[in-house]
Amino acid sequence: MLNKKNKALQLGQPIALLASLLIAGQIGFTLYQGTPFCLNEGCRVVEQLTKVSPLVFNLIGLVFFQAIFWGLRSSRNEMRRLPQFVKTLLLAGLAVEAVLISFQYLVAHAFCAYCLGIFACIVVLNLLIGFKQAVPGLFLFGVVSLAFASLELNQIKTGGQAFTTGVLASRPGTASTAENFLFFSSVCTHCERVIASLKTNDRPTVHFNPIDQVKELDLPKITRSSSYVSASNKALLTALGIDQIPVLITRTPEGLSIRQGEAAILAHLGKPGLAETGGPSGASAVPAPQTIIPGLESKDGCSVATDCTDASGGASRQSGR
């Protein structure tokens, strides 16, 4: 039993070193490119939703794993020589990861592959220390996750990154200063018809926020964003309790108005002058950050999670995925 534990401590050293090298590489890439290396779209979503710089997280992580590595090395593969701070740090790491993983699941609605890799290293290191380390670690992770899940996390900011991180393209209007954010899908015919109507209507200022990957947008005079995260658009709708598209969120100095469904959106976008406040019936204007979401008939929209294409093609179908 003692030899098995010694081998476990020996195995923990390269794992801690590997995690350190991975983080060091991420720090170097961030300093060189200005942004972290993202293995999947979830990484970009989490990055946009956190206030602390990823560089700070990585520097702390590098110090953490280096401390674990040298602590394990100083034990000379003997459990009785293992410094107490190694066990304490690994438990603290699980507590921190409980918050980060819960945030990704409950708030970002996307997982960062890089973060999951670091989490896996911390879990394995705790398991290698032994049963007396793994059980308290599991309990601590569960308690912190439960505490985080009990918080009210559905408050969405009404400006800034809440909309802009998911903008695929924008088109300035000729008749209004109000900003319209159109949430759509490339497989929704109601969305297609709304986008198609904008080919002959250049009055509104529209930002296009797809909930899936769209390569092109068949509209004149649009400006593509350098990058966008479609998952953030889906996460925003989920947080607002919206499960059908198309959705148009209009932002004015007075606040926000939310319109759901093809008919209500077409009525607003086609209105001469594009009222700067509430607009036509079927919409509700409210001061930020509150929102009132009107009902939506299923025949007038598509489920966020369902392909509802039909024979009548349109603009977003031409856009591709």
N, C-alpha and C positions, 0 to 999 in steps of 0.2 A: 504493500500500500504506500509505503514511504517512497519507494523507487518510482511508482507511478506518478506521485505528486511532483517529484523532482523532475521527471520528464515533462510534466505539464508546465512547470515553471520555465524549463528550457525552451519549450515550444512557444511560450508567451513572448520571449525576447524578439524573435524575428517578426512576429505579428505587430508588436509595438513599433519596431523599427520600420517595417513596411508602411504602417499608417503614418509615421513621421515623414517618410520620404514622399508619400502621396500628398500630404498636406504641404510639404516644402515645394513640391512641384506646382501645386495649385497657387501658392503664394507667388512663385516666380512667374507663372503664366499671367496672373492678375497684374503684377507690376509691369510686365512687358506689354500686355494687350489692353490693360485698363479695365477689363471685365473678367470674371472668373470663367474657367473652362466648364461648359455645361454639357453633361452627358445626355441630357434629355430636356424636354420642354419644361418639366416640373422644376428644374433647377432655376430657370429664369423666372418662373412664377414666384417661387419662394424668395428669390433675391429682390424682386420688386416689392414684395409685401413686408419685408423686414426693414427696420429703421437702422439697425447696426450694420456697418460695412462688413461684407463678407471677409475682407482682409483681416479685420479684428477677430472674427470668429476663427479664422485659420491660424492666426498667430497664437491665440489661446490654445487651440488644439495641438499645435506643434509643441508648445511648452508642456502640455498635458502628457502627450505620448512619450516625449523625451524623459520626463520624470518617471513614467512607468517603466520605460526601457532600462534606465540606469538603476532604478529600484530593484527590478528583477535581476539584473546583472550582479548587483551587490549581494544578493542572497546566495550566490554560488550554487544555485539549484537546490537549496535546502529550505524547506518550508519554515523551519524554526528561525532562519536568518532573514526571512522576508520582512522588510520594514513595514510598520503599520500604516505609514502614509500611502503605500501602494493600494492597500485594500480600501482605505478611505477615499482616495482619488477615484478609484474605479466605481465605487458606489455613487459618488458625486457625479461622475460621468453619466451613469444610468439615469440619474434624476434630471440632468440637463437634457439628455436625449429624449426623455419622456415628454418634456415640454416641446422640444423641436418637432418630434414625430407627431404629437397631438396637434400642433399648430398646422403642420402640413396636411393632416387628415381633416381637421375641423374647419380651418380658416382658408388655407390656400387651395384645398381640394385637389392637390397635386403633390406627388412625391419627388424629391430630389434624389437621383440615383447616387450622386457623390455622397450626400448626407447619409443615405442608407448604408453605404459601404463603411463609413466611419462608425455608424451605429453597430454594424455587425462586428467590427473589430473590438469594440468595447464589451459587447455581449460575450464574445468568445473569451476575452481576457478574464472576465468575471467568472466564467465557467471553469476556466483552467485553475483558478485559485482553489476551487473545491466547493463542496456542498454547503459549507457554512458561509461561504461568500455568495453563492448563487441564489440561495433562498431569500436572504434579506434583500438582495438586489432585485429579485423578481417582485417582492412585496413593495419595495420602494418605487419601482417603475410603475406598478399598478396604481398605487396611491396617488402619485403625482399626475398620472394620466387622468385618473378619475376626477381629481381636483380641477384640472384644466378643463375637462369636458363639462364640468358643472357651471362654468362661467358663461355669461351671455356674450356671444362672439359674433352676433349677426349685425352689428352696427357698421355700415359701410360709409366711407367718406363720400361726399357729394361732389368733390372736385379733384383736380390733379390726377394722381396715378390711378384712382378708382376707374377712370375711363381710358386714359391715354395709353396705358401699357398694352391694351388690346386693339389699338387702332391700326388697321391694315393700310388704309388710305384715307385721304381727306379731299373734299372739294369745296372751295369757298363759294358762297352764294352771292347773288347780285342784289338781293332785296331784303336781307335780314342780318342782324348781328347775333341772333340767337344761334347756339350750337346744338345740332341734332346728332345724337349718337345712335346709329341704326345697328341693332343686334340681329344677326341673321345667320342662316346656314346655307351651304351650297346645295343641300338636298331638300329644300323647302320651296315649293312652288309659290306660296303666298309671298315669301321673301323675294323670289325672282320677279314677281309682278311689281312689287314696290320699287325694286332697283331699276327695272325696265322703265318705269314712269319717269325716272330722273334723267333719262336721255333727252327728253323734251321739256324738262323743267329744271332750269338752272338757278331758280330763285333761292332755295334754301341752302344754308351751309350744312354739309353732312359729313360726319366721320363714320367710317364703316368698321364695325366691330364683329367679325365673324366668330362663331363658336366652334368652328372647325378650320382645318387648314385650307386656305384659298390661295392659289398661285397667281391668278390674274383677276381683274375686275373690268368688265367691258363697259366702261363709261368714259366720256371725254373729260379733259381738264382735271384729272385727279392727280394727287401727289402721293406717291407711295411712301410709307414709313420705312426707315432703315431696318427696323425689326419690330416684330409684334408677337404677343403671346396670346393665342386664341383661348387657351385654358383659363386665363384670367377673366375673359368675358363670360364664360360658362359659370365660373365661380361667383362672379358678381350677380348674375341672374339667380343662381341658387340661393345666395345669401339674402336676396330680396324676396324670395319665395315665388319666383316666376319660373314656370316650367313649360311655357309655350312661346313661340316666336312667330312672326317678327315682333320686335319691341323697339320703340323709339323713345329715347330719353332726351328731352329738350332742356337745356340749361340756359337760364337767363339770370340777370342780376337779382331778380325777385325769388329765384329758387328753381325747382325742378318740376317738370310735368312728364308723366309716363303714359305712353299710349301702347296698347297691345292690339294686334290684329291688323290685317291688311286694310280693311275699310277705314278704321280710325286713323291710321297712319297716312293713307292716301288723301283723306279729307284734310288733314293738317298740312301736309306738304303741298297740296294743290291749292290751298287757300291764298288768294291775292294778299300780299303784304305780310303773310306769315306772322300772325299775332305774336308779339313778343312775350306774352304771358300765357294764360291758360289755354287759349285756343278754342276749338270747336267742342261740341259735346262728344263724350267718349273719352275725355282726358281730364285729368285733375292736376291743377297747378298748386303747389305747396311750397312753403319756404324750406330751404335746406336746413338740416339733413333729413327731414321727414319725407316719406313718400306714401302716396295712396295709389294702389294699383287697382284699376277697374277690372271687371270680369271680362272674360274672353270666350266667345263661342268657339268650339272646336273646329267648326267649318271655316273659321276665319283665320286660323293659324295652325302651326305644326308643333308637335311635342319636341322639346329640346333633345330628347333621347331617341327620336324616331324619324326615319326617312319617310317623308310624305310627298314624294314626287308623283306627278301624273303626266298625262300626254301633253299638257300645255306647257312647253318649255319656257325659259325666261332668262333673265340676266345672270342670276347666280349659277344656273346650270351651265352657262357658257363660261363661267369663270374657272370652273374646274376645282379640284381639290389639291 
